[in-house]
Amino acid sequence: MATTWLRTSMTLTPSGARGMATLKDIETRLKSVKNIKKITSSMKMVSAAKFTRAEKALKPARVYGGGAAALYEKNEFSEGENKLYIAISSDRGLCGGIHSGLGRTFKALHAESPVKKAVVVGDKVKAILVKTMGDTYLSTFNNVGKKPSSFTDALDIAEEVLSHEFDSAEIAYNSFVNVVSYKPIIKPTPSAANIESNDAIFTYDEVDSEVIRCYQEFSLANIIFHALKEQEASEQSARMNAMENATRNAGEMIDKLQLQYNRTRQAVITRELIEIISGANALD
């Protein structure tokens, strides 16, 4: 039985072979993947430049954050039942599982000890946690991650946190380890009243309550600023790695599509030659 052929501008396709990819289909997909590779490669280079700046800005932030947290780490403070939790992420995606990892850490914390008060920084973690603990949100911050955070941003967050009553605050964020690694951590910070209740504070001299309050407010801003910088460095390194993986995967897909295109084109040419030879033989 003779086979009927439908002639197109690119190839010859059997009328019954609907599932067969044509040269046009493969060429279109190949072009799309090449465009994706260009985008991911560009994003990788941009992320690499931003990561360099973020890593450089992280070094002085660690000095201030570590100094502010030293008092809390070397002395024991009662946590109290009235806890306030702060989750720090950003509004930007395409950076692997950095936001979902922080969300899982927060959910595990909520399962262990239900969160009743939360201040959320960044739309990503806000969207992840909204179903399980959206009713605990006291306030949220967005437009985070579009530009490097400043100490003014940390002051705004600290001011919002201090407008609520709490015995201790726990700050959850991603801590930068190296260019390929980060880890979610939770850093506790006591309130001014909690600090004042510790007798060790008055060991050497009488400390005025106002001084303790000012110190706690400033140290909270320093710790939040440190957390923002840790999050930025972690996010940029994660995005750089994610774009590198995406670029490599796109390259592998291009190689496979190019091979498929060449084989399909070769099959089309072979079929056309067979048709020409068959026609020539029919005329003899």
C-alpha positions as CSV (number, residue, x, y, z in Angstrom):
1,M,0.0,0.0,0.0
2,A,1.4,3.4,-1.0
3,T,2.3,5.9,1.7
4,T,0.8,9.4,1.3
5,W,3.3,12.2,2.2
6,L,2.5,15.8,3.3
7,R,5.1,18.2,2.0
8,T,6.1,21.1,4.3
9,S,8.7,23.9,4.0
10,M,11.1,22.0,6.2
11,T,10.5,18.3,5.9
12,L,8.3,15.5,4.6
13,T,6.1,13.9,7.3
14,P,3.9,10.8,6.9
15,S,0.2,11.8,7.2
16,G,-0.3,9.1,9.9
17,A,2.7,10.0,12.0
18,R,1.2,12.7,14.2
19,G,3.5,12.1,17.2
20,M,6.7,12.4,15.2
21,A,8.7,15.6,15.9
22,T,9.3,17.6,12.7
23,L,12.4,19.6,11.9
24,K,10.4,22.7,12.6
25,D,9.5,21.5,16.1
26,I,13.0,20.5,16.9
27,E,14.5,23.8,15.5
28,T,12.0,25.9,17.5
29,R,12.8,24.0,20.8
30,L,16.5,24.2,20.1
31,K,16.2,28.0,19.6
32,S,14.3,28.3,22.9
33,V,16.8,26.3,24.9
34,K,19.7,28.4,23.4
35,N,17.9,31.6,24.5
36,I,17.4,30.1,28.0
37,K,21.1,29.3,28.2
38,K,22.1,32.8,27.3
39,I,19.8,34.2,30.0
40,T,21.0,31.8,32.7
41,S,24.7,32.4,31.7
42,S,24.1,36.2,32.0
43,M,22.4,35.8,35.4
44,K,25.3,33.7,36.6
45,M,27.8,36.4,35.8
46,V,25.6,39.1,37.4
47,S,25.1,36.9,40.5
48,A,28.9,36.3,40.7
49,A,29.5,40.1,40.7
50,K,26.8,40.7,43.4
51,F,28.2,37.8,45.4
52,T,31.6,39.3,45.5
53,R,30.2,42.6,46.9
54,A,27.9,40.8,49.3
55,E,30.8,38.7,50.7
56,K,32.9,41.8,51.1
57,A,30.1,43.6,53.0
58,L,29.6,40.5,55.2
59,K,33.0,40.7,56.9
60,P,32.4,44.0,58.8
61,A,28.8,43.0,59.5
62,R,30.0,39.9,61.2
63,V,32.2,41.9,63.5
64,Y,29.3,44.1,64.7
65,G,26.9,41.2,64.8
66,G,29.3,38.9,66.7
67,G,30.1,41.7,69.2
68,A,26.5,42.5,69.8
69,A,25.6,38.8,70.4
70,A,28.7,38.1,72.6
71,L,26.9,39.3,75.8
72,Y,23.9,37.0,75.1
73,E,26.1,34.0,74.2
74,K,28.3,34.2,77.3
75,N,25.5,34.8,79.8
76,E,22.3,32.8,80.4
77,F,19.0,34.6,80.0
78,S,15.6,33.1,80.6
79,E,13.7,32.7,77.4
80,G,10.2,33.3,78.8
81,E,7.0,32.2,77.3
82,N,6.3,35.3,75.3
83,K,8.6,34.8,72.3
84,L,8.7,36.7,69.1
85,Y,10.2,35.2,66.0
86,I,11.8,37.0,63.1
87,A,12.3,35.2,59.7
88,I,14.6,36.9,57.2
89,S,14.6,36.0,53.5
90,S,14.1,38.2,50.4
91,D,11.6,38.8,47.5
92,R,13.8,37.2,44.8
93,G,13.8,33.7,43.6
94,L,15.9,31.6,41.1
95,C,18.3,30.7,43.9
96,G,17.7,27.0,44.5
97,G,16.1,25.9,47.8
98,I,17.5,28.6,50.1
99,H,14.1,30.0,50.9
100,S,12.3,26.7,51.2
101,G,15.1,25.4,53.5
102,L,14.5,28.4,55.8
103,G,10.8,27.8,55.6
104,R,11.2,24.1,56.7
105,T,13.4,25.2,59.6
106,F,10.7,27.7,60.7
107,K,8.0,25.0,60.3
108,A,10.0,22.6,62.4
109,L,10.4,25.3,65.1
110,H,6.6,25.9,65.0
111,A,5.9,22.2,65.3
112,E,8.2,21.9,68.4
113,S,6.9,25.1,70.1
114,P,4.0,26.9,68.4
115,V,4.9,30.3,67.1
116,K,2.4,33.0,68.3
117,K,4.2,36.2,67.2
118,A,6.2,36.6,64.0
119,V,7.8,39.4,62.0
120,V,8.5,38.3,58.4
121,V,11.1,39.9,56.2
122,G,10.8,39.0,52.5
123,D,8.0,37.8,50.4
124,K,9.4,34.4,49.7
125,V,9.4,33.0,53.2
126,K,6.1,34.9,53.8
127,A,4.4,32.9,51.0
128,I,5.9,29.6,52.3
129,L,4.7,30.1,55.9
130,V,1.4,31.9,55.3
131,K,-0.7,28.6,55.3
132,T,0.7,27.2,58.5
133,M,1.3,30.4,60.6
134,G,-0.1,33.3,58.6
135,D,-2.3,34.3,61.6
136,T,0.8,34.9,63.7
137,Y,2.2,37.6,61.4
138,L,2.5,40.9,63.3
139,S,4.1,42.6,60.3
140,T,5.8,41.9,57.1
141,F,8.5,43.6,55.1
142,N,8.9,43.4,51.3
143,N,11.1,44.9,48.6
144,V,14.0,43.0,50.2
145,G,16.9,41.8,48.1
146,K,16.5,44.1,45.1
147,K,19.4,46.2,46.4
148,P,22.0,45.6,49.2
149,S,20.5,46.1,52.6
150,S,21.7,49.0,54.8
151,F,21.8,49.6,58.5
152,T,18.8,51.8,58.1
153,D,16.8,48.8,56.9
154,A,17.9,46.9,60.0
155,L,16.8,49.9,62.2
156,D,13.4,49.8,60.6
157,I,13.0,46.1,61.3
158,A,14.3,46.5,64.9
159,E,11.9,49.4,65.5
160,E,9.0,47.3,64.4
161,V,10.1,44.4,66.6
162,L,10.5,46.6,69.6
163,S,7.0,48.0,69.1
164,H,5.7,44.6,70.4
165,E,6.1,43.1,73.8
166,F,8.3,40.0,74.1
167,D,10.5,38.2,76.6
168,S,12.9,37.1,73.9
169,A,13.2,37.3,70.1
170,E,14.6,34.5,67.9
171,I,16.0,35.5,64.5
172,A,16.0,32.8,61.8
173,Y,18.1,33.3,58.7
174,N,20.6,31.6,56.3
175,S,24.2,31.8,57.5
176,F,26.8,31.9,54.8
177,V,29.4,29.1,55.1
178,N,31.2,29.2,51.7
179,V,30.5,29.7,48.1
180,V,28.7,26.4,47.8
181,S,27.2,26.1,51.3
182,Y,24.9,27.9,53.7
183,K,22.9,26.8,56.7
184,P,19.7,28.0,58.4
185,I,20.3,29.1,61.9
186,I,18.2,30.7,64.7
187,K,19.8,33.3,67.0
188,P,18.1,34.2,70.3
189,T,18.0,37.8,71.6
190,P,16.6,38.7,75.0
191,S,14.5,41.7,75.7
192,A,15.7,44.7,77.8
193,A,13.7,43.5,80.9
194,N,15.2,40.0,80.5
195,I,18.8,41.5,80.4
196,E,18.1,43.6,83.5
197,S,16.9,40.6,85.4
198,N,20.3,38.9,85.1
199,D,22.4,39.6,88.2
200,A,25.6,39.2,86.2
201,I,24.9,42.6,84.5
202,F,25.4,44.3,87.8
203,T,28.6,42.5,88.9
204,Y,31.0,45.4,88.5
205,D,28.9,48.5,88.5
206,E,25.4,49.8,88.8
207,V,23.8,49.9,85.3
208,D,20.9,52.2,84.7
209,S,17.8,50.7,83.1
210,E,17.9,53.3,80.3
211,V,21.4,52.3,79.4
212,I,20.3,48.6,79.2
213,R,17.4,49.5,77.0
214,C,19.5,51.6,74.7
215,Y,22.1,48.8,74.5
216,Q,19.5,46.2,73.8
217,E,17.9,48.3,71.0
218,F,21.3,49.0,69.4
219,S,22.5,45.4,69.7
220,L,19.2,44.1,68.2
221,A,19.7,46.4,65.1
222,N,23.3,45.1,64.8
223,I,22.2,41.5,65.0
224,I,19.4,42.0,62.4
225,F,21.9,43.9,60.1
226,H,24.3,41.0,60.4
227,A,21.5,38.5,59.6
228,L,20.5,40.5,56.5
229,K,24.1,40.5,55.2
230,E,24.4,36.7,55.9
231,Q,21.2,36.2,54.0
232,E,22.4,38.3,51.1
233,A,25.7,36.4,50.7
234,S,24.0,33.1,51.0
235,E,21.3,34.0,48.5
236,Q,23.8,35.4,45.9
237,S,26.0,32.3,46.1
238,A,23.0,30.0,45.9
239,R,21.7,31.9,42.8
240,M,25.1,31.8,41.2
241,N,25.3,28.0,41.7
242,A,21.7,27.6,40.5
243,M,22.3,29.5,37.3
244,E,25.5,27.6,36.7
245,N,23.6,24.3,37.0
246,A,20.9,25.6,34.7
247,T,23.4,26.7,32.1
248,R,25.1,23.3,32.2
249,N,21.7,21.5,31.9
250,A,20.7,23.7,29.0
251,G,24.0,22.9,27.2
252,E,23.4,19.2,27.6
253,M,19.9,19.6,26.3
254,I,21.2,21.6,23.3
255,D,23.6,18.8,22.5
256,K,20.8,16.2,22.6
257,L,18.4,18.4,20.5
258,Q,21.2,19.1,18.0
259,L,21.8,15.4,17.6
260,Q,18.1,14.7,17.2
261,Y,17.8,17.5,14.6
262,N,20.7,16.1,12.6
263,R,19.3,12.6,12.7
264,T,15.8,13.8,11.7
265,R,17.2,15.9,8.9
266,Q,19.3,12.9,7.6
267,A,16.1,10.8,7.7
268,V,14.2,13.4,5.7
269,I,16.9,13.6,3.1
270,T,17.1,9.8,2.8
271,R,13.3,9.6,2.3
272,E,13.4,12.3,-0.4
273,L,16.2,10.5,-2.2
274,I,14.2,7.3,-2.1
275,E,11.1,9.1,-3.4
276,I,13.2,10.6,-6.3
277,I,14.7,7.3,-7.2
278,S,11.4,5.5,-7.0
279,G,9.9,8.1,-9.3
280,A,12.8,7.8,-11.7
281,N,12.4,4.0,-11.8
282,A,8.7,4.3,-12.4
283,L,9.4,6.4,-15.5
284,D,11.8,3.8,-17.0
